Amino acid sequence: MIQNIANDYFHHQDFLNKEEEFLTENNLVKLIANNDLIIEVPYASSNNFCHQQLYSHPFVYLHRDAFNALQKAVDEAKKLGYKIKIWDGFRPFECQAFMADEYPKYVEDGYVSHPMNGIATHVRGIAVDLTLIDQNYQELDMGTYFDEMIEQAHLYSSKISKEQTANRKILSEIMVKSGFEIYDFEWWHYNLKIFARDQQNEICGAIEQQANKYPKITKKFPELLSEKVKTKYKL
């Protein structure tokens, strides 16, 4: 009963009004699942690399530009007989900070961006974590699970099969064609173009113009956070 009451709150007009204000202020769009876009949010449960709930409920928001690009990706995937499953989009500042503060090794290894000094594309609302599924709603074999932070998760890893490599290529071609750029360390992560790269194509920062266009979203919206995150950051 308590769980049902908690879930009902996120459909109550009081929350919906606050949500709409937050979305409008930050140029975000709320994603709604449909036949071609499947939504599954691991951070709204304990089924994630932190092994604890970070989001209060399974929301996915994106900056309007990223939302429009994702719609193109959904259409491109559909042409090839696939659907898109999305795991994450906009990530509240405090949730990103929780990941970075609790798992500093993942920050050092390039898997987690600290929202204070990292580029933090999720905090800007311009990143998506996603995969492809077939018409039977089965995920294509990409070689690792979502958020499995190992070498095999690198997009161009040589430690996966030819089929897994081919499946990643299908996804990357769809996403790049739709206006996203690749993040080499995570096959599931794509974002609008913001990375500045050196001559070796290594990320060396953010493109200033793009960083200004897509600022980090720092406005507090505690209703999006789990009790664990709210307690840690005293919200």
RODO-2510 file (C-alpha; in nm, 4 decimals, decimal comma):
residues 235
     n   res          X          Y          Z
     1     m     0,0000     0,0000     0,0000
     2     i     0,2799     0,2454     0,0888
     3     q     0,4538     0,1678    -0,2426
     4     n     0,1306     0,2270    -0,4354
     5     i     0,0767     0,5607    -0,2630
     6     a     0,4341     0,6640    -0,3476
     7     n     0,3904     0,5655    -0,7125
     8     d     0,0562     0,7435    -0,7353
     9     y     0,2222     1,0690    -0,6303
    10     f     0,4112     1,0868    -0,9608
    11     h     0,0775     1,0869    -1,1462
    12     h    -0,0775     1,3440    -0,9131
    13     q    -0,1383     1,6927    -1,0486
    14     d     0,0781     1,8491    -0,7780
    15     f     0,3850     1,6606    -0,8986
    16     l     0,2932     1,7011    -1,2664
    17     n     0,2769     2,0793    -1,2239
    18     k     0,6219     2,0866    -1,0605
    19     e     0,7561     1,8557    -1,3293
    20     e     0,6218     2,0732    -1,6105
    21     e     0,7779     2,3832    -1,4567
    22     f     1,1138     2,2050    -1,4266
    23     l     1,0993     2,0753    -1,7832
    24     t     1,0030     2,4116    -1,9306
    25     e     1,2714     2,6014    -1,7392
    26     n     1,5432     2,3606    -1,8575
    27     n     1,4172     2,2971    -2,2121
    28     l     1,3616     1,9287    -2,1358
    29     v     1,1080     1,6897    -2,2856
    30     k     0,9554     1,3923    -2,1062
    31     l     0,9838     1,0652    -2,2973
    32     i     0,6763     0,8466    -2,3273
    33     a     0,7121     0,4804    -2,4204
    34     n     0,5478     0,3565    -2,7398
    35     n     0,5701     0,0597    -2,9736
    36     d     0,9068     0,1703    -3,1124
    37     l     1,0604     0,3237    -2,7987
    38     i     1,0889     0,1025    -2,4934
    39     i     1,1753     0,2643    -2,1606
    40     e     1,3481     0,0776    -1,8793
    41     v     1,5174     0,2745    -1,6020
    42     p     1,7700     0,0781    -1,3931
    43     y     1,8465     0,3797    -1,1715
    44     a     1,4872     0,3747    -1,0462
    45     s     1,5679     0,0388    -0,8863
    46     s     1,8715    -0,1256    -0,7290
    47     n     1,9501    -0,3050    -1,0552
    48     n     2,2448    -0,0839    -1,1509
    49     f     2,6183    -0,0592    -1,0874
    50     c     2,5585     0,1302    -0,7608
    51     h     2,3350    -0,1544    -0,6372
    52     q     2,0925     0,0993    -0,4948
    53     q     1,8068     0,3153    -0,6126
    54     l     1,9079     0,6633    -0,7280
    55     y     1,5877     0,7909    -0,8951
    56     s     1,2563     0,8214    -0,7158
    57     h     1,0666     0,6755    -1,0118
    58     p     1,1370     0,5664    -1,3732
    59     f     1,1519     0,9001    -1,5575
    60     v     1,3469     0,9801    -1,8746
    61     y     1,3890     1,3423    -1,9831
    62     l     1,6003     1,4844    -2,2667
    63     h     1,6951     1,8307    -2,3853
    64     r     1,4618     1,9165    -2,6709
    65     d     1,7445     1,8972    -2,9275
    66     a     1,8434     1,5498    -2,8046
    67     f     1,4781     1,4463    -2,8026
    68     n     1,4423     1,5487    -3,1677
    69     a     1,7602     1,3607    -3,2588
    70     l     1,6345     1,0529    -3,0732
    71     q     1,3124     1,0615    -3,2740
    72     k     1,5259     1,0402    -3,5875
    73     a     1,7131     0,7445    -3,4385
    74     v     1,3862     0,5672    -3,3592
    75     d     1,2789     0,6136    -3,7217
    76     e     1,6143     0,4920    -3,8550
    77     a     1,6024     0,1857    -3,6300
    78     k     1,2476     0,1098    -3,7430
    79     k     1,3569     0,1108    -4,1083
    80     l     1,6009    -0,1677    -4,0205
    81     g     1,3432    -0,3669    -3,8281
    82     y     1,4555    -0,2674    -3,4781
    83     k     1,3181    -0,0789    -3,1809
    84     i     1,5123     0,1329    -2,9339
    85     k     1,5299     0,0606    -2,5633
    86     i     1,6428     0,3585    -2,3585
    87     w     1,7839     0,3260    -2,0070
    88     d     1,8710     0,6827    -1,9159
    89     g     1,8703     1,0423    -2,0345
    90     f     1,8872     1,3535    -1,8184
    91     r     2,0473     1,2668    -1,4853
    92     p     1,9912     1,4946    -1,1837
    93     f     2,3073     1,6697    -1,0655
    94     e     2,2911     1,5005    -0,7253
    95     c     2,2594     1,1520    -0,8777
    96     q     2,5633     1,2132    -1,0963
    97     a     2,7501     1,3442    -0,7928
    98     f     2,6494     1,0348    -0,5943
    99     m     2,7989     0,8072    -0,8619
   100     a     3,1214     1,0086    -0,8746
   101     d     3,1587     1,0495    -0,5003
   102     e     3,0824     0,6860    -0,4200
   103     y     3,2881     0,5373    -0,7061
   104     p     3,5897     0,7654    -0,7693
   105     k     3,7748     0,4868    -0,9531
   106     y     3,5123     0,4989    -1,2281
   107     v     3,5763     0,8732    -1,2577
   108     e     3,9493     0,8089    -1,2956
   109     d     3,8866     0,5367    -1,5545
   110     g     3,6617     0,7594    -1,7680
   111     y     3,3281     0,5899    -1,7065
   112     v     3,1689     0,8464    -1,4739
   113     s     3,1944     1,2232    -1,5122
   114     h     3,1926     1,4316    -1,1951
   115     p     2,9256     1,7001    -1,2357
   116     m     3,1390     1,9660    -1,0703
   117     n     3,4358     1,9550    -1,3057
   118     g     3,3537     1,6947    -1,5712
   119     i     3,1664     1,7466    -1,8965
   120     a     2,8714     1,5514    -1,7528
   121     t     2,6593     1,5145    -2,0658
   122     h     2,3766     1,3431    -1,8791
   123     v     2,3463     1,6381    -1,6407
   124     r     2,3043     1,8622    -1,9466
   125     g     2,0212     1,6440    -2,0766
   126     i     2,2005     1,5731    -2,4048
   127     a     2,3066     1,2107    -2,3460
   128     v     2,1191     0,8850    -2,3889
   129     d     2,2028     0,5334    -2,2753
   130     l     2,0316     0,2860    -2,5026
   131     t     2,0377    -0,0297    -2,7107
   132     l     1,8520    -0,1996    -2,9952
   133     i     1,5891    -0,4689    -2,9594
   134     d     1,4320    -0,6880    -3,2243
   135     q     1,0640    -0,7330    -3,3064
   136     n     1,0390    -0,9939    -3,0310
   137     y     1,1651    -0,7365    -2,7778
   138     q     1,4951    -0,9173    -2,7348
   139     e     1,8060    -0,7037    -2,6914
   140     l     2,0715    -0,7428    -2,9569
   141     d     2,3869    -0,9022    -2,8178
   142     m     2,6279    -0,6145    -2,7613
   143     g     2,8869    -0,8109    -2,5664
   144     t     2,8294    -0,6617    -2,2212
   145     y     2,5447    -0,5394    -2,0078
   146     f     2,4539    -0,1724    -1,9718
   147     d     2,6934     0,0068    -1,7333
   148     e     2,9344    -0,2873    -1,7219
   149     m     3,2506    -0,0847    -1,6800
   150     i     3,5114    -0,3128    -1,8299
   151     e     3,7310    -0,3069    -2,1389
   152     q     3,4825    -0,5165    -2,3352
   153     a     3,2320    -0,2314    -2,3005
   154     h     3,4530     0,0002    -2,5063
   155     l     3,2818     0,0542    -2,8373
   156     y     3,5702    -0,0747    -3,0472
   157     s     3,6849    -0,3508    -2,8129
   158     s     3,8626    -0,6407    -2,9809
   159     k     3,7530    -0,8743    -2,7022
   160     i     3,4016    -0,9351    -2,8321
   161     s     3,2612    -1,1551    -3,1092
   162     k     3,2062    -1,0565    -3,4727
   163     e     2,8307    -1,0626    -3,4167
   164     q     2,8592    -0,8326    -3,1153
   165     t     3,0866    -0,5982    -3,3109
   166     a     2,8372    -0,5939    -3,5986
   167     n     2,5482    -0,5155    -3,3641
   168     r     2,7374    -0,2242    -3,2116
   169     k     2,8100    -0,0961    -3,5620
   170     i     2,4396    -0,0985    -3,6479
   171     l     2,3601     0,1050    -3,3370
   172     s     2,6466     0,3498    -3,3842
   173     e     2,5561     0,4141    -3,7475
   174     i     2,1956     0,4844    -3,6521
   175     m     2,2971     0,7221    -3,3754
   176     v     2,5629     0,9127    -3,5710
   177     k     2,3270     0,9491    -3,8676
   178     s     2,0680     1,0931    -3,6286
   179     g     2,2983     1,3621    -3,4903
   180     f     2,4679     1,2013    -3,1914
   181     e     2,8373     1,1417    -3,1319
   182     i     3,0122     0,8330    -3,0003
   183     y     3,1632     0,7901    -2,6551
   184     d     3,4361     0,5314    -2,7048
   185     f     3,4347     0,3872    -2,3506
   186     e     3,0647     0,2917    -2,3456
   187     w     2,8908     0,1296    -2,6418
   188     w     2,5492     0,2302    -2,5002
   189     h     2,6242     0,6024    -2,4507
   190     y     2,5616     0,8706    -2,7142
   191     n     2,5329     1,2461    -2,6796
   192     l     2,4861     1,5568    -2,8878
   193     k     2,8171     1,6941    -3,0106
   194     i     2,9995     1,8614    -2,7236
   195     f     3,3392     1,6896    -2,7026
   196     a     3,6507     1,8733    -2,8163
   197     r     3,9094     1,6219    -2,9394
   198     d     4,2837     1,6340    -2,9990
   199     q     4,4724     1,5127    -3,3064
   200     q     4,4551     1,1547    -3,1775
   201     n     4,0751     1,1928    -3,1484
   202     e     4,0978     1,1747    -2,7686
   203     i     3,8531     1,3858    -2,5691
   204     c     4,0354     1,6914    -2,4357
   205     g     3,7435     1,8969    -2,3067
   206     a     3,4168     2,0462    -2,4193
   207     i     3,3517     2,2727    -2,7169
   208     e     3,2858     2,6082    -2,5471
   209     q     2,9994     2,7064    -2,7754
   210     q     2,8240     2,3749    -2,7208
   211     a     2,8868     2,3810    -2,3462
   212     n     2,7177     2,7217    -2,3310
   213     k     2,4308     2,6027    -2,5497
   214     y     2,3719     2,2975    -2,3292
   215     p     2,4586     2,4043    -1,9730
   216     k     2,4615     2,1652    -1,6788
   217     i     2,1217     2,1609    -1,5147
   218     t     2,1732     2,2462    -1,1489
   219     k     1,8215     2,3445    -1,0434
   220     k     1,7201     2,1230    -0,7528
   221     f     1,4164     1,8993    -0,7955
   222     p     1,4286     1,6675    -0,4923
   223     e     1,1177     1,4790    -0,6056
   224     l     1,3338     1,3069    -0,8682
   225     l     1,5809     1,1708    -0,6141
   226     s     1,5735     0,8539    -0,4067
   227     e     1,5764     0,8863    -0,0297
   228     k     1,9373     0,7655    -0,0286
   229     v     2,0510     1,0477    -0,2563
   230     k     1,8410     1,3120    -0,0785
   231     t     1,9853     1,2078     0,2559
   232     k     2,3462     1,2170     0,1312
   233     y     2,3090     1,5697    -0,0051
   234     k     2,0719     1,6907     0,2683
   235     l     1,7764     1,7663     0,0421
***
